[in-house]
Amino acid sequence: MPHLKKSQRNYALFLSCGLLLLVACGKKEASDTSPQKDARDEAKSYYSVNSEFFHFRTPADIPTDLNWENGQHLPEFASPDAVKGGTLNSWIQDFPRTLRTVGPDSNGSFRRWILDNNTMSYASRHPNVTDLTKNGFEYYPGLAEEWALDRANKTVYVRLNPAARWSDGEPITTEDVLFNFFFHRSSYIKAPWYNNFYSTKFSGISRFDDHTFALHFPELRPDIYALALGGSPTPAHAYTELGDDFVDRYQWRFLPTTGPYIVRDSDIDKGRSISLTRNKDWWAQDNKLWRHRYNPDRIRLVVIRDVAKAFEAFRKGDLDYFSLGLAEYWYDKLPDDAPEVAQGYIHKLKFYNDVPRPTYGLWMNQSRPLIENHDIRVGLQHALNWDLVIRKFSRSDWTRMQTSADGYGEFTHPTLRSRTFSIDKALASFAKAGFRERGPDSILVNDQGDRLSVQITTGYAHFKDMLTILQEEAVKAGIDLRLEVLDGTTAWKKVQEKKHDIAFVAFGVGPEMFPRYWETYHSANAYDLAFLEDGSINPNRKVQTQSNNLQIIANAELDKMITAYEKSDNLEEMKQLAYSMEELLREDASFAPGFNIPFMRTGIWRWLGIPTSGNVKISTSFTEYGLYWIDDTAKTETEKARKSGKTFEPAITVFDQYKLE
């Protein structure tokens, strides 16, 4: 199961109205009727019907006193030594269920290769210059050549680079920007999160000409540039057939992209491998801050379902790199004196990054039997021996996660601490829920003879031994944690359908200014209609699938705080709301914080080139920013050396320039 981005944003991956109240909130949904011959015609009608949102103006309407920015002063971070060419050989644990990036089954581990780490947005946050300015983080140009903030009118003006092209060569224009809103607000795509985001986060869009538009916002959020510049258009010319059958019709179509890599039909070998091919005509490949990146001509991802087999493929040289994040691999399976390392064939890298941490922990589904009981959830929290996991499984390299929002600086609660392992406290809490006597297997039972047993589902096969530690320790507190280890895609599908008791998963949160709460904790993502108009619980509510509220948490007080947080333009107010929400979430006890990993560890064959800095400050994976390259000369040299016995200088490098003390 992937570190799932809470989308997208990318980053990111957002709320004043519930998912079923979009019309009541003044936004009209796109028609559910059969699509016209060309969906672009339907889109134009949609713009006309929703004229309070879609505005068509002229260049003369653009204010003349705007302070345009372009980010050209920012330093480059890719290596000028990088060379184009070659094939990067990597792996995925299961074959993607779709090439769509929205809709059912789209949020899998493969999506980052074609969306998160490939799509070019209007502008991107600089990954090394992380100080805040009056307008937030520093951005460098992508599809946009410049942008400007009109604070008084809560508006961001954007001017597209006229040279910007889709991967099929078609120009990128404001028609695609407008269509992006039609597409993501449409019921066709079966994506409630996107429907809500594009209907509540923006108050309008204005088109001035083919390359200039403005995004209007209901609030002047401190991260307004992230909302405005972090998006990207949708290719209107590629969705002419958009309609009710979108999910099936576009299941295996790779649509034109703004990024450097495409997936051709010939790149797909279903069930076995999928590849990405570099678009050698990519319009931005020589632009500042984009040059020297995305270097391999091809990225081949072969399906290897077993992690141990993938590691062996890496040691043989069939894979170019491998994550050594687990202590077992860093210390035992590929120690510093391993032949490939000692002989200089494989280099070991340890890179400390500075980002909000993925939310590794247990997500408890409150709609399930037993888990719905608050006392059982609290007891379970005390039955989890995370400290032993950290000592034994990570060799004390990890730290304990304290909240659901660790790593956000001042936005992380300064004093809140996660519950500690305590058999006595666990037993006391379970007793309140009616589980007082132990059965012959040491598991608690209630007066009806029901065992205290719940299932943990995960798609992280490499964490099975870690979960076994939790399982064995939990027996001491009288609870049976049944482990279900599935392949990543199957596990995530089950979790998205909300059929899990408990999920062990981590959302790969982005390096944003402050944490998000709506996606994971608002009742709109728990039930179709959690509460009635009078505030009482809707007795007929149905669990909302395909959302990131994995706990099915529906709390009216929390909803109010989330709404206030989403609307606030005051950082101090938002910070206090974040603290209050974390306190409420701790009391709710449906998320058990696990651990933080403050670094990335990777093994690479010596023919894989990297910058002298190792990576960028806010990187979350080795490949994320496309800074590596294939040195074919070094590859040939290494392959000959392995046969002849020639060795090279070992390379075990620690990049600690961004290490937090």
C-alpha positions in Angstrom: 0.0 0.0 0.0 1.5 3.4 -0.9 2.1 6.4 1.2 -1.1 7.9 -0.1 -1.2 11.5 -0.9 -4.3 13.2 0.5 -5.0 14.5 -2.7 -4.5 16.6 -4.6 -2.7 18.7 -3.7 -0.7 17.1 -5.0 -0.1 18.8 -2.7 -2.6 17.8 -2.1 -3.8 16.7 -2.0 -10.3 22.1 1.5 -15.1 23.3 3.0 -17.9 25.1 3.9 -20.5 22.7 2.5 -21.2 19.0 2.8 -20.8 16.8 -0.2 -24.6 16.6 -0.7 -25.2 20.3 -0.2 -23.3 21.7 -3.2 -26.5 23.0 -4.8 -27.7 24.5 -1.6 -24.4 26.3 -1.3 -24.9 28.0 -4.6 -23.0 25.6 -6.9 -24.8 23.7 -9.6 -23.5 20.2 -10.4 -22.7 19.3 -13.9 -25.5 17.4 -15.7 -25.9 13.7 -15.0 -27.5 13.2 -18.4 -25.8 11.4 -21.3 -22.9 13.5 -22.6 -23.3 15.4 -25.8 -21.2 14.5 -28.9 -18.4 16.8 -27.6 -18.2 17.3 -23.8 -16.6 20.7 -24.5 -20.0 21.9 -25.7 -21.6 20.7 -22.5 -18.8 22.5 -20.6 -19.7 25.8 -22.3 -23.3 25.4 -21.3 -22.2 24.7 -17.8 -20.2 27.9 -17.7 -23.2 29.8 -18.9 -25.6 28.3 -16.3 -23.0 28.9 -13.6 -22.2 32.5 -14.6 -21.8 33.5 -11.0 -18.6 31.4 -10.9 -17.3 31.5 -14.5 -16.5 35.0 -15.8 -15.4 36.0 -19.3 -13.5 39.3 -19.5 -10.9 41.1 -21.5 -7.3 42.0 -20.9 -8.4 45.5 -20.3 -10.1 44.2 -17.1 -6.7 43.2 -15.6 -5.7 45.6 -12.9 -2.7 47.7 -13.9 -1.1 48.0 -10.4 -0.5 44.3 -9.8 2.9 43.1 -8.6 3.8 40.3 -10.9 6.1 37.5 -9.7 8.0 34.9 -11.7 10.4 33.1 -9.3 13.3 33.5 -11.6 15.5 34.7 -8.8 15.4 31.3 -7.1 18.4 29.0 -7.2 18.5 25.8 -9.3 18.7 22.5 -7.4 19.4 20.0 -10.1 22.9 19.0 -11.1 24.4 20.3 -14.3 26.3 17.0 -14.5 23.1 15.1 -15.2 22.9 13.4 -18.6 19.9 12.2 -20.5 19.3 8.7 -21.6 19.1 5.1 -20.4 16.4 3.2 -18.6 15.7 3.3 -14.9 14.7 -0.1 -13.7 12.4 -0.1 -10.7 9.5 -2.1 -9.3 5.9 -2.0 -8.1 4.3 -4.5 -5.8 1.1 -4.8 -7.8 -0.2 -3.7 -11.2 -2.3 -0.5 -11.3 -6.0 -1.0 -11.5 -6.4 2.0 -13.8 -4.5 4.8 -15.6 -7.1 7.3 -14.4 -5.9 9.8 -11.8 -9.4 10.4 -10.5 -12.3 8.2 -9.6 -12.5 4.7 -8.2 -9.3 2.8 -7.7 -7.2 5.7 -8.9 -5.4 6.6 -5.7 -2.9 3.7 -5.8 0.9 3.5 -5.6 1.4 3.9 -9.3 -0.4 7.3 -9.5 2.6 9.2 -8.2 4.6 8.2 -11.3 2.1 9.8 -13.6 0.6 12.5 -11.4 2.3 13.6 -8.2 5.9 13.3 -9.5 5.1 14.0 -13.2 2.4 16.6 -13.7 3.6 20.2 -14.0 1.5 22.7 -12.1 1.2 26.4 -12.7 4.1 27.0 -10.3 5.9 24.8 -7.8 7.1 25.5 -4.3 10.9 25.7 -4.2 12.1 22.6 -2.4 15.2 24.2 -0.7 14.1 27.8 0.0 11.6 27.2 2.7 11.4 30.5 4.6 8.0 32.2 4.5 7.4 35.5 2.7 4.4 37.7 3.1 2.7 35.7 0.4 3.8 32.3 1.8 6.4 30.0 0.3 8.5 30.8 -2.7 7.4 29.5 -6.0 9.1 29.0 -9.3 7.4 28.9 -12.7 5.9 25.9 -14.3 3.0 26.2 -16.8 2.7 29.9 -15.7 5.4 32.4 -16.6 4.2 34.9 -13.9 1.5 35.4 -11.3 0.2 38.2 -9.0 -1.8 38.4 -5.8 -4.6 40.9 -5.4 -5.1 40.8 -1.6 -8.1 43.2 -1.5 -10.1 41.0 -3.8 -8.8 37.6 -2.7 -7.7 36.9 -6.2 -4.6 35.4 -7.9 -3.9 36.3 -11.5 -2.0 33.8 -13.6 -0.4 34.2 -17.0 0.4 30.9 -18.8 3.6 30.5 -20.7 2.6 30.7 -24.4 5.1 27.9 -25.1 3.4 25.5 -22.8 2.2 22.3 -24.6 0.4 19.1 -23.7 2.4 16.0 -24.4 0.6 15.5 -27.6 1.7 18.9 -28.8 -1.5 20.8 -28.4 -1.1 24.2 -26.8 -2.2 24.7 -23.1 -4.7 27.5 -22.9 -7.3 28.9 -20.5 -9.9 26.7 -22.2 -8.1 23.8 -20.4 -8.1 25.8 -17.1 -11.8 26.4 -17.3 -12.5 22.8 -18.3 -10.5 21.7 -15.3 -13.3 23.1 -13.1 -16.1 21.5 -15.2 -14.3 18.2 -15.1 -13.6 18.1 -11.4 -17.1 19.4 -10.4 -18.8 16.8 -12.6 -20.6 13.8 -11.2 -19.2 11.8 -14.1 -15.8 11.3 -12.5 -17.2 9.6 -9.3 -14.8 11.5 -7.1 -16.6 13.3 -4.2 -13.4 14.8 -2.8 -12.7 16.6 -6.0 -16.3 17.6 -6.4 -16.2 19.3 -3.0 -12.8 20.8 -3.4 -13.5 22.5 -6.7 -16.9 23.7 -5.5 -15.9 25.1 -2.1 -12.3 26.2 -2.3 -12.8 28.7 -5.1 -15.4 31.4 -5.5 -14.9 31.9 -9.2 -12.6 31.9 -12.2 -12.1 34.7 -14.8 -10.7 34.2 -18.3 -9.1 37.2 -19.9 -7.5 35.7 -23.0 -6.0 32.4 -24.2 -3.2 32.7 -21.6 -4.4 34.8 -18.7 -6.9 33.9 -16.0 -7.6 34.7 -12.4 -8.8 32.5 -9.5 -11.1 34.0 -6.9 -11.3 32.7 -3.4 -13.8 33.0 -0.6 -11.1 33.6 1.9 -7.6 35.0 1.7 -5.9 31.9 3.1 -2.2 32.2 4.2 -1.5 29.4 1.7 -3.4 31.0 -1.1 -0.5 30.5 -3.5 -0.6 26.8 -2.8 -4.2 26.6 -3.8 -3.9 28.8 -6.8 -0.5 27.8 -8.2 -0.5 24.1 -7.1 -3.2 23.2 -9.6 -3.0 22.3 -13.2 -5.4 22.3 -16.2 -7.3 19.4 -17.7 -6.9 18.7 -21.5 -10.3 19.6 -22.9 -9.5 18.1 -26.3 -8.9 14.7 -24.7 -12.2 14.4 -22.9 -14.7 15.0 -25.7 -16.3 11.7 -24.8 -16.7 12.5 -21.1 -20.0 11.2 -19.7 -21.6 8.7 -17.4 -19.3 5.9 -18.6 -16.2 7.9 -17.7 -14.9 5.3 -15.2 -14.8 2.5 -17.8 -14.2 4.5 -20.9 -11.1 6.1 -19.6 -9.9 3.2 -17.5 -6.8 2.5 -19.6 -6.3 5.7 -21.5 -3.3 7.7 -20.7 -4.3 11.3 -21.4 -2.1 14.1 -22.5 0.0 15.4 -19.6 1.8 18.6 -18.7 4.8 16.5 -17.5 7.9 14.9 -19.0 6.8 11.3 -19.1 4.0 9.5 -21.0 2.6 6.0 -21.0 2.2 4.5 -24.5 0.0 1.5 -25.2 3.2 -0.4 -25.9 4.5 0.5 -22.5 1.8 -1.6 -20.8 2.2 -5.3 -20.2 -0.8 -6.0 -18.0 0.0 -7.8 -14.8 3.7 -7.8 -15.5 5.2 -4.3 -16.1 4.4 -0.8 -17.0 6.8 1.8 -18.3 7.0 5.5 -18.8 8.7 7.0 -21.8 10.3 10.5 -21.7 8.7 12.9 -24.1 11.8 14.2 -25.9 9.8 17.1 -27.2 8.7 18.2 -23.7 8.4 21.9 -24.0 10.0 22.7 -20.5 13.0 20.5 -20.6 15.4 23.5 -21.0 13.7 25.9 -18.7 15.4 27.1 -15.6 14.6 24.9 -12.5 13.4 22.2 -14.8 16.5 21.5 -16.8 18.8 18.6 -15.7 15.8 16.8 -14.3 13.7 13.8 -15.5 16.7 12.3 -17.2 16.1 8.6 -18.1 14.6 8.0 -21.5 12.5 5.3 -19.9 11.3 4.2 -16.5 10.4 0.5 -16.3 8.3 -0.7 -13.4 8.2 -4.4 -13.1 5.7 -6.1 -10.9 7.4 -8.0 -8.0 4.8 -8.9 -5.4 7.3 -10.1 -2.8 9.6 -7.5 -1.2 12.4 -10.1 -0.6 12.4 -11.0 -4.3 12.6 -7.4 -5.2 15.6 -7.0 -2.9 17.3 -9.9 -4.5 16.6 -8.4 -8.0 18.3 -5.2 -6.8 21.4 -7.1 -5.5 21.7 -8.8 -8.9 21.6 -5.4 -10.6 18.2 -5.9 -12.2 16.9 -2.9 -10.3 18.8 0.3 -10.1 17.8 1.3 -6.6 16.1 0.0 -3.5 14.7 1.6 -0.4 16.7 0.6 2.7 14.4 2.3 5.1 13.9 -0.7 7.2 16.6 -1.5 9.7 16.6 -5.1 8.6 17.8 -4.1 5.1 20.2 -1.3 6.2 22.0 -3.2 8.9 21.5 -6.9 8.2 20.6 -7.7 4.6 22.9 -5.0 3.1 25.4 -4.1 5.8 28.4 -1.9 5.1 30.6 -5.0 4.7 28.3 -6.7 2.2 30.4 -7.6 -0.9 28.5 -5.3 -3.3 29.0 -2.4 -0.9 32.5 -3.1 0.2 33.6 -3.5 -3.4 32.0 -0.2 -4.3 29.3 -1.5 -6.7 26.4 -0.5 -4.6 26.3 2.9 -2.8 24.4 3.4 0.4 22.7 6.8 1.0 21.1 8.2 4.1 19.3 11.6 3.6 17.7 13.6 6.4 14.7 15.6 5.1 12.7 18.3 6.7 9.0 17.6 6.0 5.7 16.8 7.8 5.8 13.1 8.5 3.7 10.4 6.9 1.0 9.3 9.3 2.0 5.8 10.1 -0.4 4.4 12.6 -3.6 2.4 13.2 -6.8 3.9 11.7 -9.9 2.5 13.5 -13.2 2.2 11.7 -15.8 3.4 14.2 -18.6 2.0 12.1 -17.4 -1.6 12.9 -18.5 -3.7 15.9 -16.3 -3.3 18.9 -14.3 -0.4 17.4 -17.5 1.7 17.8 -17.0 1.5 21.5 -14.8 4.4 22.8 -13.5 2.4 25.8 -12.3 -0.3 23.5 -10.5 2.2 21.3 -8.8 3.7 24.4 -7.9 0.3 25.7 -6.4 -0.6 22.3 -4.3 2.5 22.3 -2.7 1.4 25.6 -2.3 -2.2 24.3 0.0 -1.1 21.5 3.7 -1.3 22.4 5.1 1.2 19.9 8.2 1.8 22.0 9.2 -1.8 21.7 8.6 -1.6 17.9 10.9 1.4 17.7 13.6 -0.3 19.8 13.4 -3.7 18.2 12.2 -3.2 14.7 13.9 0.1 13.8 17.0 -0.3 16.1 15.8 3.0 17.7 16.3 4.9 14.4 12.6 6.1 14.5 10.8 8.3 17.0 7.3 8.0 18.4 4.6 9.9 16.6 2.7 12.1 19.0 -0.2 13.6 17.0 -1.7 13.2 13.5 0.2 16.4 12.5 3.8 15.9 13.4 6.4 17.9 11.6 4.4 21.1 11.0 6.5 23.4 13.2 4.4 25.8 15.2 1.3 24.0 13.9 2.2 20.8 15.7 0.7 20.6 19.2 3.6 21.5 21.5 2.5 19.4 24.6 0.1 16.7 23.4 1.5 13.2 23.7 0.2 9.9 22.4 -0.9 7.2 24.8 1.8 4.8 26.1 1.8 1.1 26.5 0.2 0.1 29.8 -1.4 -3.3 30.4 -3.2 -2.0 33.5 -4.7 0.9 31.7 -5.7 -1.2 28.8 -7.4 -3.8 31.0 -9.2 -1.1 32.9 -10.6 0.4 29.7 -11.6 -2.9 28.3 -13.4 -3.7 31.6 -15.5 -0.6 31.1 -16.6 -2.1 27.8 -17.6 -5.4 29.4 -14.5 -7.4 28.7 -13.3 -8.5 32.1 -12.4 -12.3 32.0 -9.7 -13.9 30.1 -10.3 -17.0 27.9 -8.0 -20.0 27.7 -6.0 -18.2 25.1 -5.5 -15.1 27.3 -7.9 -13.1 25.2 -10.6 -11.2 27.1 -14.3 -12.2 26.7 -17.5 -10.5 27.7 -20.5 -12.0 29.5 -21.9 -13.2 26.2 -18.7 -15.1 25.5 -17.5 -12.8 22.7 -13.8 -12.6 22.3 -12.1 -9.2 22.2 -10.7 -9.7 18.6 -10.3 -7.2 15.8 -8.6 -7.3 12.4 -5.7 -5.1 11.2 -5.6 -4.8 7.4 -2.5 -3.5 5.6 -0.9 -3.5 2.2 2.6 -3.1 3.7 4.1 -6.6 3.5 7.5 -5.2 4.6 5.9 -4.1 7.9 4.5 -7.6 8.8 7.1 -8.4 11.4 6.6 -5.0 13.0 2.8 -5.6 13.2 3.6 -9.1 14.7 5.4 -7.3 17.6 2.3 -5.3 18.2 0.1 -8.4 17.9 2.2 -10.4 20.4 2.4 -7.5 22.9 -1.4 -6.8 22.7 -2.2 -10.4 23.9 -0.7 -9.3 27.2 -3.5 -6.8 27.5 -6.1 -9.3 26.5 -6.9 -8.3 22.9 -6.4 -10.4 19.7 -5.1 -8.4 16.8 -5.7 -10.5 13.7 -3.3 -9.5 10.9 -4.4 -9.3 7.3 -1.6 -8.6 4.9 -2.8 -8.0 1.4 -1.1 -6.6 -1.7 -1.2 -2.9 -1.7 -3.9 -2.3 -4.3 -6.3 -4.9 -2.7 -5.7 -3.5 0.7 -6.4 0.1 -0.3 -9.5 -0.9 -2.2 -10.8 -2.6 1.0 -10.0 0.4 3.1 -11.6 2.8 0.6 -14.7 0.7 0.7 -14.6 1.1 4.5 -14.7 -2.7 5.0 -11.7 -2.7 7.4 -11.8 -2.9 11.2 -8.4 -1.2 11.6 -6.1 -0.1 8.8 -2.3 0.2 9.2 -1.5 2.8 6.6 0.3 6.1 6.2 -0.8 9.2 4.2 2.1 10.8 2.5 1.3 14.3 3.5 2.9 17.1 1.5 5.3 19.8 2.7 2.5 22.3 3.3 2.3 25.3 5.5 -0.2 23.7 7.9 -1.9 20.4 8.3 -5.2 19.4 6.7 -8.2 18.1 8.6 -11.2 18.2 6.3 -10.2 15.2 4.1 -9.6 12.8 7.0 -11.9 14.1 9.8 -15.0 15.9 8.5 -18.2 14.0 8.7 -18.9 14.7 5.0 -16.2 12.1 4.3 -17.6 9.7 6.8 -21.3 9.5 5.9 -23.5 10.6 3.0 -25.4 12.8 5.4 -24.1 12.4 9.0 -26.5 14.9 10.7 -30.0 16.2 10.2 -30.7 19.9 10.0 -31.4 20.1 13.7 -28.0 18.7 14.4 -29.2 15.2 15.5 -27.6 12.1 14.1 -29.2 10.9 10.8 -30.6 7.5 11.6 -30.5 6.5 7.9 -27.0 7.7 7.2 -24.7 5.6 5.0 -21.0 5.2 5.2 -19.2 7.3 2.6 -16.8 5.2 0.5 -13.9 6.4 -1.6 -12.8 9.0 1.0 -9.9 9.5 3.3 -12.0 9.5 6.5 -10.8 6.0 7.4 -12.1 6.2 11.0 -15.6 7.1 9.9 -15.3 9.9 12.5 -18.4 12.2 12.5 -18.3 14.8 15.3 -20.4 17.9 15.0 -18.0 19.9 17.2 -15.0 18.8 15.1 -16.9 19.8 12.0 -17.4 23.3 13.3 -13.7 23.7 14.1 -12.7 22.3 10.7 -15.0 24.8 9.0 -13.6 27.7 11.0 -10.1 26.5 10.3 -10.8 26.2 6.6 -12.2 29.7 6.4 -9.6 31.4 8.6 -7.0 33.8 7.2 -5.3 34.2 10.5 -2.4 31.9 11.2 -2.6 32.3 15.0 -6.3 31.5 15.0 -5.6 28.5 12.7 -2.8 27.3 15.0 -5.1 27.4 18.1 -7.8 25.5 16.2 -5.3 22.9 15.1 -4.4 22.4 18.7 -8.0 22.0 19.7 -8.7 19.6 17.0 -5.7 17.4 17.9 -6.9 17.4 21.5 -10.4 16.3 20.4 -8.9 13.6 18.1 -6.8 12.3 20.9 -9.9 12.0 23.1 -11.7 10.2 20.3 -8.9 7.6 20.2 -9.7 6.3 16.7 -6.2 7.0 15.4 -3.3 5.4 17.2 -0.1 7.4 16.3 2.8 5.1 15.4 6.2 6.3 14.4 8.1 9.0 12.5 11.0 8.2 10.1 13.2 11.4 9.9 15.3 10.2 6.9 15.3 8.3 3.6 17.7 5.4 3.2 18.4 4.1 -0.3 20.8 1.7 -2.0 21.8 2.6 -5.6 24.1 1.0 -8.1 27.1 3.2 -8.8 25.9 4.0 -12.3 23.0 6.0 -10.9 24.1 9.6 -10.7 22.8 12.0 -8.0 23.5 15.6 -7.1 26.3 16.4 -4.6 23.6 17.5 -2.2 21.9 14.1 -2.3 18.4 15.5 -2.7 16.3 18.5 -1.8 15.2 19.6 1.7 11.5 18.6 1.4 11.9 15.4 -0.7 9.9 12.5 0.5 11.3 9.8 -1.9 14.5 9.2 -3.9 12.8 9.7 -7.2 10.3 12.5 -6.4 12.1 15.5 -8.0 13.7 13.6 -10.9 17.2 14.6 -9.9 18.9 11.2 -10.7 20.4 10.0 -14.0 21.8 6.9 -15.7 25.6 6.9 -16.4 25.8 4.3 -19.1 29.6 4.5 -19.1 29.7 3.7 -15.4 27.2 0.9 -15.9 29.3 -0.8 -18.5 32.4 -0.3 -16.3 30.7 -1.8 -13.3 29.3 -4.8 -15.2 32.8 -5.5 -16.5 34.3 -5.0 -13.1 31.9 -7.5 -11.5 33.1 -10.1 -13.9 36.8 -9.4 -13.6 36.8 -8.8 -9.9 37.8 -5.2 -10.1 36.6 -3.1 -7.2 35.9 0.6 -6.5 36.0 2.9 -3.5 33.1 2.1 -1.1 30.5 4.9 -0.8 28.3 5.1 2.3 27.1 8.7 2.5 25.1 10.5 5.1 23.5 13.8 4.0 22.6 15.6 7.2 22.5 19.2 6.1 18.8 19.3 6.9 18.8 17.1 10.0 16.6 18.5 12.8 18.2 18.3 16.2 
